[in-house]
């Protein structure tokens, strides 16, 4: 686990610890990942969180980012997983 060298807030579990930050290689043309260029993996819940809603978030915006995560990104991930067909 990396020390907290960036200001990280996990909107999924409220942790401030992270494992690493990765750049997304694929350019998504559709929402909600259209403007996401990197993700940060939370050290507590292990979710890959878009950096635009988890990095350098001021304390007064944390509830807003948690709501955004739950309503848009987390919902999108669950929908994608539901549509995956196992062989």
C-alpha positions in Angstrom: 0.0 0.0 0.0 1.3 3.4 -0.9 1.5 6.1 1.7 -1.0 8.8 1.2 1.0 11.0 -1.3 -2.1 12.1 -3.0 -5.2 13.5 -1.4 -7.5 10.4 -1.9 -11.1 10.0 -0.8 -13.0 6.8 -1.6 -16.6 7.7 -2.3 -17.5 4.0 -1.9 -16.2 3.4 1.7 -14.8 6.8 2.8 -11.2 5.5 3.1 -8.3 7.8 2.5 -5.8 4.9 1.8 -5.1 3.7 -1.7 -3.1 1.0 -3.4 -2.2 2.7 -6.7 -3.3 5.0 -9.5 -3.5 3.8 -13.1 -4.1 5.5 -16.4 -7.0 4.1 -18.4 -5.7 2.9 -21.8 -9.0 2.9 -23.6 -10.7 6.2 -24.5 -14.3 5.8 -23.7 -16.7 7.8 -25.9 -19.7 7.3 -23.8 -20.7 8.5 -20.4 -20.0 8.1 -17.5 -16.3 7.3 -18.3 -16.0 9.8 -21.1 -13.8 12.2 -19.1 -12.1 9.6 -17.0 -8.4 9.3 -17.7 -7.2 7.5 -14.5 -8.5 5.4 -11.6 -7.3 5.0 -8.1 -7.7 1.6 -6.3 -8.9 1.9 -2.7 -6.9 -0.1 -0.2 -10.0 -0.8 1.9 -12.8 -1.8 -0.6 -10.5 -2.5 -3.6 -12.8 -0.6 -6.0 -11.2 1.2 -8.9 -12.5 4.8 -8.5 -12.3 7.4 -11.2 -9.7 10.0 -10.1 -12.1 12.8 -11.1 -14.3 11.9 -8.1 -11.7 10.7 -5.7 -8.5 12.8 -5.9 -8.1 16.2 -4.3 -11.7 16.3 -3.1 -12.4 18.9 -0.5 -14.2 17.7 2.6 -17.3 19.7 1.8 -17.6 17.9 -1.6 -17.2 14.3 -0.2 -20.9 13.6 0.2 -21.6 14.9 -3.3 -18.8 12.6 -4.7 -20.2 9.6 -2.8 -23.7 10.3 -4.3 -22.2 10.7 -7.8 -20.3 7.4 -7.3 -23.4 5.5 -6.2 -25.8 6.9 -8.7 -23.7 6.9 -11.8 -20.4 5.1 -11.7 -21.2 2.2 -9.3 -24.6 1.7 -11.1 -22.8 1.6 -14.5 -20.3 -1.0 -13.2 -23.1 -3.2 -11.9 -25.0 -2.9 -15.2 -21.9 -3.9 -17.1 -21.3 -6.9 -14.9 -25.0 -7.9 -15.2 -24.7 -7.9 -19.0 -21.5 -10.0 -19.1 -22.3 -13.4 -20.5 -20.3 -16.3 -19.0 -19.4 -19.0 -21.5 
